Amino acid sequence: MSRGRGLLARALLAVLALLGAGAPVSACPSCFSQAQGPLVDAARLGMWLLLAVTLGLQGAFVAFFLYLRRRAARAAGQALDDEWPGLQREWDRKGRWV
């Protein structure tokens, strides 16, 4: 059993060494630190546009939940105003609650 594990470990190490010793990959000029030209400008503009859409959507969620919180507070206050007169009792002339 130990011999099989050693053989498997050596084979795995050999595969990892072959994968790590590959030839360098060539990159396009944009990725290889020569960031100039209209293609790079368009990519930057696209990134800013996606960032603006994401932040705008998150801002809309925050605004909606703030609106819901404000509306819930207003509804709770209105419910208390509607219920308060029913909670108020008065004494009648005979000393009983009315």
Backbone as JSON, one array per atom type, in Angstrom:
{
  "sequence": "MSRGRGLLARALLAVLALLGAGAPVSACPSCFSQAQGPLVDAARLGMWLLLAVTLGLQGAFVAFFLYLRRRAARAAGQALDDEWPGLQREWDRKGRWV",
  "N": [[0.82, -1.19, 0.0], [1.96, 1.25, 0.75], [3.89, 1.58, -1.2], [2.33, 2.04, -3.45], [1.17, 4.51, -2.85], [3.44, 6.13, -2.82], [4.23, 5.99, -5.47], [2.03, 7.16, -6.72], [2.22, 9.74, -5.63], [4.65, 10.57, -6.76], [3.97, 10.56, -9.47], [1.98, 12.53, -9.52], [3.51, 14.73, -8.73], [5.22, 14.87, -10.94], [3.41, 15.52, -13.0], [2.53, 18.02, -12.11], [4.96, 19.42, -12.26], [5.41, 19.37, -15.02], [3.23, 20.92, -15.9], [3.83, 23.35, -14.68], [6.19, 24.08, -15.92], [5.73, 25.11, -18.42], [5.8, 26.82, -21.62], [6.33, 30.38, -21.84], [3.48, 32.49, -22.01], [2.22, 34.35, -24.71], [1.08, 37.67, -24.73], [-1.48, 40.06, -25.54], [-0.87, 43.41, -26.81], [-2.26, 45.24, -25.17], [-2.52, 43.92, -22.74], [0.08, 43.57, -22.13], [1.34, 45.71, -20.96], [1.35, 47.93, -22.67], [-0.57, 50.09, -22.79], [-2.36, 51.77, -24.78], [-4.3, 53.6, -27.13], [-7.47, 53.36, -28.96], [-8.9, 51.03, -28.32], [-8.23, 50.33, -25.69], [-9.13, 52.63, -24.41], [-11.88, 52.39, -24.86], [-12.38, 50.05, -23.41], [-11.83, 50.94, -20.81], [-13.83, 52.9, -20.55], [-16.09, 51.26, -20.73], [-15.77, 49.8, -18.36], [-16.12, 51.81, -16.42], [-18.76, 52.48, -17.0], [-20.15, 50.08, -16.33], [-19.56, 50.04, -13.6], [-20.9, 52.36, -12.78], [-23.57, 51.65, -13.33], [-23.89, 49.51, -11.54], [-23.49, 50.78, -9.01], [-25.57, 52.63, -9.14], [-27.83, 50.96, -9.12], [-27.55, 49.77, -6.57], [-27.83, 52.07, -5.01], [-30.49, 52.66, -5.6], [-31.78, 50.5, -4.33], [-31.18, 51.08, -1.64], [-32.5, 53.55, -1.35], [-35.14, 52.7, -1.75], [-35.58, 50.99, 0.47], [-35.26, 52.82, 2.55], [-37.45, 54.44, 2.02], [-39.5, 52.57, 2.52], [-39.09, 52.19, 5.29], [-39.65, 54.74, 6.3], [-42.32, 54.96, 5.54], [-43.46, 52.86, 7.01], [-43.07, 53.79, 9.61], [-44.71, 56.03, 9.56], [-47.2, 54.78, 9.18], [-47.4, 53.33, 11.55], [-47.61, 55.4, 13.41], [-50.03, 56.53, 12.56], [-51.78, 54.41, 13.1], [-51.66, 54.35, 15.87], [-52.77, 56.85, 16.42], [-55.37, 56.37, 15.5], [-56.21, 54.41, 17.27], [-56.01, 55.49, 19.8], [-58.24, 57.18, 20.73], [-60.11, 55.18, 21.39], [-58.93, 54.03, 23.54], [-59.04, 55.9, 25.48], [-60.84, 56.58, 28.35], [-63.67, 57.61, 30.17], [-64.96, 58.75, 33.3], [-68.19, 58.11, 34.38], [-71.03, 59.78, 35.88], [-71.67, 58.15, 37.98], [-69.36, 56.98, 38.83], [-68.25, 54.94, 37.27], [-66.35, 53.31, 34.69], [-66.57, 54.41, 31.38]],
  "CA": [[0.0, 0.0, 0.0], [2.85, 2.39, 0.84], [4.56, 1.72, -2.49], [1.35, 2.63, -4.36], [1.04, 5.93, -2.52], [4.67, 6.8, -3.25], [4.19, 6.07, -6.93], [1.01, 8.16, -7.04], [2.75, 11.05, -5.28], [5.65, 10.93, -7.77], [3.27, 10.86, -10.73], [1.34, 13.83, -9.33], [4.57, 15.73, -8.75], [5.69, 14.99, -12.32], [2.39, 16.26, -13.76], [2.59, 19.43, -11.69], [6.19, 20.0, -12.8], [5.21, 19.61, -16.46], [2.32, 22.04, -16.07], [4.48, 24.57, -14.25], [7.35, 24.38, -16.76], [5.27, 25.41, -19.77], [6.39, 27.98, -22.29], [5.64, 31.63, -21.49], [2.33, 32.79, -22.85], [2.27, 35.69, -25.27], [-0.09, 38.48, -24.4], [-1.74, 41.14, -26.48], [-0.2, 44.63, -26.38], [-2.99, 45.88, -24.08], [-2.24, 43.21, -21.5], [1.52, 43.49, -21.93], [1.76, 47.02, -20.46], [1.38, 48.99, -23.67], [-1.97, 50.5, -22.77], [-2.6, 52.96, -25.57], [-5.17, 53.38, -28.27], [-8.91, 53.44, -28.75], [-9.43, 49.8, -27.73], [-8.04, 50.45, -24.25], [-10.04, 53.69, -23.96], [-13.23, 51.83, -24.85], [-12.46, 49.11, -22.29], [-11.93, 51.76, -19.59], [-15.16, 53.51, -20.52], [-17.03, 50.19, -20.39], [-15.62, 49.48, -16.94], [-16.77, 52.89, -15.66], [-20.2, 52.37, -17.2], [-20.64, 48.98, -15.51], [-19.46, 50.47, -12.22], [-21.98, 53.33, -12.55], [-24.84, 50.92, -13.29], [-23.93, 48.76, -10.28], [-23.7, 51.71, -7.9], [-26.91, 53.19, -9.27], [-28.79, 49.95, -8.66], [-27.43, 49.68, -5.12], [-28.44, 53.28, -4.47], [-31.95, 52.52, -5.71], [-32.2, 49.6, -3.26], [-31.1, 51.81, -0.37], [-33.58, 54.53, -1.34], [-36.42, 51.99, -1.6], [-35.74, 50.53, 1.85], [-35.49, 54.01, 3.38], [-38.85, 54.81, 1.79], [-40.34, 51.62, 3.26], [-38.95, 52.46, 6.72], [-40.38, 55.98, 6.57], [-43.75, 54.68, 5.4], [-43.87, 52.02, 8.14], [-43.14, 54.65, 10.8], [-45.91, 56.85, 9.42], [-48.36, 53.92, 9.37], [-47.49, 53.01, 12.98], [-48.13, 56.6, 14.07], [-51.44, 56.66, 12.21], [-52.52, 53.37, 13.81], [-51.78, 54.79, 17.26], [-53.75, 57.94, 16.45], [-56.71, 55.8, 15.33], [-56.54, 53.57, 18.41], [-55.96, 56.26, 21.05], [-59.55, 57.56, 21.28], [-60.76, 54.02, 21.98], [-58.28, 53.74, 24.81], [-59.4, 56.93, 26.45], [-62.12, 56.32, 29.02], [-64.09, 58.68, 31.08], [-65.83, 58.35, 34.41], [-69.53, 58.7, 34.32], [-71.4, 60.42, 37.14], [-71.8, 57.16, 39.06], [-68.06, 56.45, 39.18], [-67.92, 53.78, 36.46], [-65.69, 53.59, 33.43], [-67.46, 54.4, 30.22]],
  "C": [[0.87, 1.26, 0.0], [3.54, 2.65, -0.49], [3.63, 2.39, -3.51], [1.16, 4.13, -4.1], [2.26, 6.72, -2.97], [4.68, 6.99, -4.75], [3.18, 7.13, -7.38], [1.51, 9.58, -6.74], [3.79, 11.5, -6.29], [5.0, 11.3, -9.1], [2.59, 12.23, -10.65], [2.37, 14.95, -9.37], [5.1, 15.94, -10.16], [4.7, 15.78, -13.18], [2.42, 17.73, -13.4], [3.84, 20.12, -12.22], [6.05, 20.28, -14.28], [4.27, 20.79, -16.71], [2.99, 23.36, -15.7], [5.64, 24.99, -15.14], [6.95, 24.68, -18.19], [5.95, 26.64, -20.33], [5.64, 29.25, -21.87], [4.54, 31.93, -22.5], [2.48, 34.19, -23.41], [0.96, 36.41, -25.0], [-0.27, 39.55, -25.46], [-1.06, 42.42, -25.97], [-0.92, 45.34, -25.22], [-2.66, 45.26, -22.75], [-0.76, 43.22, -21.17], [2.1, 44.87, -21.64], [1.94, 48.08, -21.53], [-0.05, 49.48, -23.85], [-2.13, 51.83, -23.49], [-3.59, 52.61, -26.66], [-6.64, 53.37, -27.91], [-9.51, 52.18, -28.11], [-9.33, 49.85, -26.2], [-8.96, 51.53, -23.69], [-11.47, 53.19, -23.89], [-13.4, 50.84, -23.7], [-12.58, 49.87, -20.97], [-13.32, 52.39, -19.47], [-16.23, 52.46, -20.18], [-16.97, 49.82, -18.93], [-16.29, 50.54, -16.09], [-18.28, 52.84, -15.81], [-20.79, 51.25, -16.35], [-20.59, 49.33, -14.02], [-20.58, 51.45, -11.87], [-23.34, 52.63, -12.46], [-24.97, 50.15, -11.97], [-24.2, 49.67, -9.1], [-25.08, 52.36, -7.95], [-27.98, 52.22, -8.78], [-28.73, 49.78, -7.15], [-28.04, 50.9, -4.44], [-29.95, 53.23, -4.53], [-32.49, 51.59, -4.63], [-32.21, 50.32, -1.92], [-32.24, 52.82, -0.28], [-34.93, 53.85, -1.14], [-36.63, 51.53, -0.16], [-35.9, 51.69, 2.82], [-36.93, 54.5, 3.23], [-39.79, 53.88, 2.56], [-40.28, 51.87, 4.76], [-39.74, 53.7, 7.12], [-41.89, 55.74, 6.5], [-44.28, 53.82, 6.55], [-43.98, 52.85, 9.41], [-44.4, 55.53, 10.74], [-47.17, 56.02, 9.66], [-48.52, 53.55, 10.84], [-48.04, 54.2, 13.76], [-49.61, 56.79, 13.79], [-52.28, 55.64, 12.95], [-52.7, 53.75, 15.27], [-52.78, 55.93, 17.38], [-55.17, 57.41, 16.3], [-57.14, 55.02, 16.56], [-56.67, 54.36, 19.71], [-57.33, 56.68, 21.57], [-60.3, 56.39, 21.92], [-60.16, 53.64, 23.32], [-58.62, 54.75, 25.9], [-60.76, 56.61, 27.03], [-62.44, 57.49, 29.93], [-64.94, 58.09, 32.19], [-67.22, 58.91, 34.14], [-69.87, 59.24, 35.7], [-71.52, 59.44, 38.31], [-70.47, 56.52, 39.41], [-67.68, 55.19, 38.44], [-67.17, 54.25, 35.2], [-66.69, 53.5, 32.28], [-66.66, 54.08, 28.99]]
}
